[in-house]
Amino acid sequence: MPRPELVLCFSCRTPSSEANPHATCPRCGAAIGLVARYLARRILGAGGSSRVFEVEDVRTGKRHALKLLNIQQLDDWKALEQFNRQFDILRGLEHPGVPKVFDRIDTDLRGVPCVALVQELVEGTNLPNAVADGLRFDEESARTLLESMLDILEYLHHFSPPIIHRDIKPSNIILRPDGKPVLIDFDTARGTGIDRSVADGTMVGTAGFVPMEQLGGRAEPASDLFGLGMTLITVLSQRDVTDFPVERMRLQFEPMVNVSDAFKYVLRKLIEPIVEDRFRNVAEVRRALATPPDELAVPPAELAAARTRFVCVVGARADALQRRRVAAQRVQQESSLEAERNHKRSEAHDKQARGEREASVRRLAREQLAKEATERAEKVAKAAERTRARRIAAEAERERAAATAKPAKSKSAIPSARWTIVLGLIVGASVVAGAVFNGLSIGTDEEVPAQSTAPAAPRGQNSPNADRVATQTDSRVTLDARDHTIAGDPDAPVMLAVFTDFQCPFCQRLDDSIWQLRMEFGSPIAVALYHNPLGFHAQAMPAAQAVWAAGQQGKAMEVAIRLFANQSSLGNALYLATAADTGLDLNQWRTDMASDAARTAIAGDLAIGASLEVKGVPVVFINGERFVGAQPIDTLREAVRRALNGQ
């Protein structure tokens, strides 16, 4: 019985027999499948910050090539720009000599940001490996390869502006089993014109296959023809480009290739150092191939003039290029130093800003709580005063009635009235003191969550989320939070279900801890959001409606994070600005925010909270384990670890 094909972990490349894309790696804990769809079957290549895998699409069963770029390992952003450029170019191309592209994926591996490109898996081998395996090129086979490559370049160059590959070399040409070539690796491809990458001294292309004008920063269709000519010479001679002698800046390849003089002329015109002396486009190459050999002779005077002109022009261009590179290196060094200084200043500023923010949050929390306590005390005092006044009036009325009916007993009512008044004052003072104490206690280091005064939604079958209302046992609760998930895989091993109020400063502190945990643990953690707006927070309900409406467009997480970050500015202006910044359809967002569906959904969250005895915020359930208040992050981190271990 044949052994099952192994699956590789995208993160640590550990092989396993697990073919479930939702499973995790037994070694590092990363998800086996990339975005729960692609399984890595083998590594096709690796270099620097990128790896290429042969993957299986579990939805279709087809095999593709997947290039994975680790953004965290990049020295600069050029590699990411080239990666994105390759996707932008290939997705619009349809030619048998160019690999098809299917998908671009932004993802993370155990919290490390990555980007992936899924494209056609080209069966075959590249030219260097084919030659190493014994393939030999004569004039006929080289001419066949040239004509096939001209078809590919003619397709690329017919666009406006033309697509210039800029790195044509043997290793970037794959021969299919039927012998047809495929041009790969479009990382460096772009349109015609000035190439800004040379401004910082970056080499674009491969030494020996790059013409002088491309080194100077300008690429055009003739530049790709130069790379194609050098490729044909290397496979015909089976030599490296560095093995050829150079005379007056011209490659002396003729004695080392066994082809006709007419074909040598075509090769020479393909690699002329001066672009004006080279074939300028595919059409000129085709005309030369179709021209009788006796009409292809080049006058010696023309060759001598071309050589003289080349030496002068190349010398001037080489000097200018060297000066440009020296200047670019100096600018790059200065930029690096300035970037380091800016980074240090930014770190110091961020540290100061965090301290100021925390101090501001604590101050605002105390002020808000003191204000609410004062308001409650005033209400209690007014209620006590009204009660006292009513009782005094009632006692006076009873005394008058008693004096009229029974004069002898009228004095006995006075002490009773006075004791009633004193008792009322004592009760009122006790209520005021209790309200002030309860209102301020949440601001201490032992944070006690504020109690909800918002009206709870109906429970049971009248709740809009009746089928989602949770149940609880003595130690844990059972809460299906998949339809409330705003970050991560709804079926992740660990679910953090958060009951929150966007105007509560302690909810903001818990929110910071939760996103720090998600950065630490990565994809095994998912976050679900339940709205629990408190009645005495004026902006709690509008903020919840704004986040719910954003969630209808898949942006709940982005909007929630921004509202917590700008908690002191909650209001309609902030909601609208946040919706615009996150790219929402504003008309649809406004409609959803003001809809009955928003209020019904939030009422449903309140009903679920009531069923779980959530009496204040913040509260977070980690796989059903309850944590009340803005708990220290170490406490939450330990709970996540227990959940990952199945405890």
VENHUCOR-V862429 format. One record per pair of residues at least 12 apart in sequence whose C-alpha atoms are under 6 Angstrom apart, sorted by the first residue. I is the first residue (numbers start at 1). GAP is how many residues later the second one is. D is the distance in Angstrom with one decimal. If there is no record, write none. Layout:
i:I gap:GAP d:D
i:I gap:GAP d:D
This chain:
i:7 gap:33 d:5.6
i:7 gap:34 d:5.1
i:8 gap:32 d:5.2
i:8 gap:33 d:6.0
i:9 gap:23 d:5.6
i:21 gap:12 d:3.9
i:21 gap:15 d:4.8
i:22 gap:14 d:5.6
i:30 gap:80 d:5.8
i:37 gap:20 d:5.9
i:37 gap:21 d:5.6
i:38 gap:17 d:6.0
i:38 gap:18 d:5.5
i:38 gap:19 d:4.9
i:39 gap:16 d:5.2
i:39 gap:17 d:5.2
i:40 gap:14 d:6.0
i:40 gap:15 d:4.4
i:41 gap:13 d:5.6
i:41 gap:14 d:5.4
i:42 gap:12 d:5.3
i:49 gap:20 d:5.9
i:49 gap:21 d:5.4
i:49 gap:24 d:5.6
i:50 gap:18 d:5.5
i:50 gap:19 d:4.4
i:51 gap:16 d:5.8
i:51 gap:17 d:5.3
i:52 gap:14 d:5.6
i:52 gap:15 d:4.3
i:53 gap:12 d:5.8
i:53 gap:13 d:5.2
i:64 gap:55 d:5.9
i:64 gap:56 d:5.2
i:64 gap:57 d:4.6
i:65 gap:53 d:5.9
i:65 gap:54 d:5.4
i:65 gap:55 d:5.9
i:65 gap:56 d:4.7
i:66 gap:51 d:5.5
i:66 gap:52 d:4.5
i:67 gap:49 d:5.5
i:67 gap:50 d:5.2
i:68 gap:47 d:6.0
i:68 gap:48 d:4.4
i:69 gap:45 d:5.6
i:69 gap:46 d:5.4
i:70 gap:44 d:4.7
i:71 gap:42 d:5.9
i:71 gap:43 d:5.4
i:82 gap:105 d:4.9
i:83 gap:104 d:5.8
i:86 gap:100 d:5.2
i:86 gap:101 d:5.1
i:97 gap:55 d:5.9
i:97 gap:85 d:4.2
i:98 gap:84 d:5.7
i:98 gap:85 d:5.6
i:99 gap:21 d:5.4
i:100 gap:19 d:5.6
i:100 gap:20 d:5.1
i:101 gap:18 d:4.0
i:102 gap:16 d:5.5
i:102 gap:17 d:5.3
i:103 gap:14 d:6.0
i:103 gap:15 d:5.1
i:104 gap:12 d:5.7
i:104 gap:13 d:4.7
i:110 gap:412 d:4.8
i:111 gap:408 d:5.7
i:111 gap:411 d:4.3
i:123 gap:53 d:5.8
i:124 gap:51 d:5.5
i:124 gap:52 d:4.4
i:124 gap:53 d:5.6
i:125 gap:49 d:5.2
i:125 gap:50 d:5.6
i:126 gap:45 d:5.5
i:126 gap:47 d:5.5
i:126 gap:48 d:4.0
i:126 gap:49 d:5.9
i:127 gap:43 d:5.2
i:127 gap:44 d:5.9
i:137 gap:99 d:5.5
i:139 gap:120 d:5.5
i:161 gap:30 d:5.6
i:162 gap:29 d:5.6
i:163 gap:27 d:5.6
i:163 gap:28 d:4.9
i:164 gap:25 d:5.5
i:164 gap:26 d:5.5
i:164 gap:27 d:5.7
i:165 gap:24 d:4.2
i:166 gap:23 d:5.9
i:166 gap:39 d:6.0
i:166 gap:58 d:5.9
i:167 gap:38 d:4.6
i:168 gap:59 d:5.0
i:169 gap:62 d:5.4
i:170 gap:61 d:5.6
i:172 gap:12 d:5.3
i:192 gap:27 d:5.8
i:192 gap:28 d:5.4
i:193 gap:25 d:5.6
i:194 gap:23 d:5.5
i:194 gap:24 d:4.9
i:195 gap:22 d:4.8
i:195 gap:23 d:5.9
i:198 gap:19 d:5.8
i:199 gap:129 d:6.0
i:200 gap:128 d:4.8
i:201 gap:124 d:5.0
i:209 gap:18 d:4.7
i:221 gap:60 d:6.0
i:222 gap:58 d:4.8
i:222 gap:59 d:5.8
i:225 gap:45 d:5.9
i:226 gap:44 d:5.3
i:226 gap:45 d:4.7
i:229 gap:38 d:5.7
i:229 gap:41 d:5.2
i:229 gap:42 d:5.8
i:236 gap:21 d:5.9
i:237 gap:19 d:5.8
i:237 gap:20 d:5.2
i:262 gap:31 d:5.1
i:366 gap:77 d:5.9
i:369 gap:70 d:5.6
i:369 gap:71 d:5.8
i:373 gap:63 d:4.9
i:373 gap:66 d:5.1
i:377 gap:55 d:4.8
i:384 gap:44 d:5.6
i:395 gap:22 d:5.9
i:448 gap:181 d:6.0
i:449 gap:167 d:5.4
i:449 gap:168 d:5.2
i:449 gap:180 d:5.1
i:450 gap:166 d:5.1
i:450 gap:167 d:6.0
i:451 gap:164 d:5.4
i:451 gap:165 d:4.0
i:452 gap:82 d:5.0
i:452 gap:163 d:5.6
i:452 gap:164 d:4.8
i:453 gap:81 d:5.7
i:453 gap:82 d:4.9
i:454 gap:80 d:5.1
i:454 gap:81 d:4.1
i:456 gap:150 d:5.6
i:456 gap:151 d:5.9
i:457 gap:146 d:5.0
i:457 gap:149 d:6.0
i:457 gap:150 d:5.0
i:459 gap:148 d:5.7
i:463 gap:141 d:5.8
i:464 gap:140 d:5.2
i:465 gap:139 d:5.1
i:469 gap:139 d:4.8
i:476 gap:148 d:5.0
i:476 gap:149 d:5.1
i:477 gap:147 d:4.6
i:478 gap:146 d:5.8
i:484 gap:44 d:4.9
i:484 gap:45 d:5.7
i:485 gap:42 d:5.6
i:485 gap:43 d:4.0
i:486 gap:41 d:6.0
i:486 gap:42 d:5.6
i:486 gap:71 d:5.4
i:487 gap:39 d:5.6
i:487 gap:40 d:5.2
i:488 gap:38 d:4.3
i:489 gap:37 d:5.9
i:492 gap:32 d:5.3
i:492 gap:33 d:6.0
i:492 gap:34 d:5.9
i:493 gap:31 d:5.5
i:494 gap:30 d:6.0
i:494 gap:31 d:4.9
i:494 gap:129 d:6.0
i:495 gap:30 d:6.0
i:495 gap:31 d:5.0
i:495 gap:32 d:5.9
i:495 gap:127 d:5.9
i:495 gap:128 d:5.4
i:496 gap:31 d:4.8
i:496 gap:32 d:6.0
i:496 gap:125 d:5.7
i:496 gap:126 d:4.7
i:497 gap:31 d:4.6
i:497 gap:123 d:5.5
i:497 gap:124 d:5.1
i:498 gap:31 d:5.2
i:498 gap:32 d:5.8
i:498 gap:121 d:6.0
i:498 gap:122 d:4.4
i:499 gap:31 d:4.7
i:499 gap:32 d:5.9
i:499 gap:33 d:5.8
i:499 gap:119 d:5.9
i:499 gap:120 d:5.2
i:500 gap:31 d:5.6
i:500 gap:32 d:5.3
i:500 gap:117 d:5.6
i:500 gap:118 d:5.2
i:501 gap:31 d:5.6
i:501 gap:32 d:4.8
i:501 gap:39 d:5.8
i:502 gap:38 d:5.7
i:503 gap:37 d:5.4
i:506 gap:124 d:5.6
i:507 gap:111 d:5.1
i:508 gap:56 d:5.6
i:510 gap:120 d:4.9
i:513 gap:120 d:5.8
i:530 gap:75 d:5.6
i:531 gap:71 d:5.8
i:531 gap:74 d:5.7
i:532 gap:74 d:5.7
i:545 gap:48 d:5.2
i:545 gap:53 d:5.9
i:546 gap:47 d:5.6
i:547 gap:12 d:6.0
i:549 gap:40 d:5.6
i:549 gap:43 d:5.1
i:549 gap:44 d:5.0
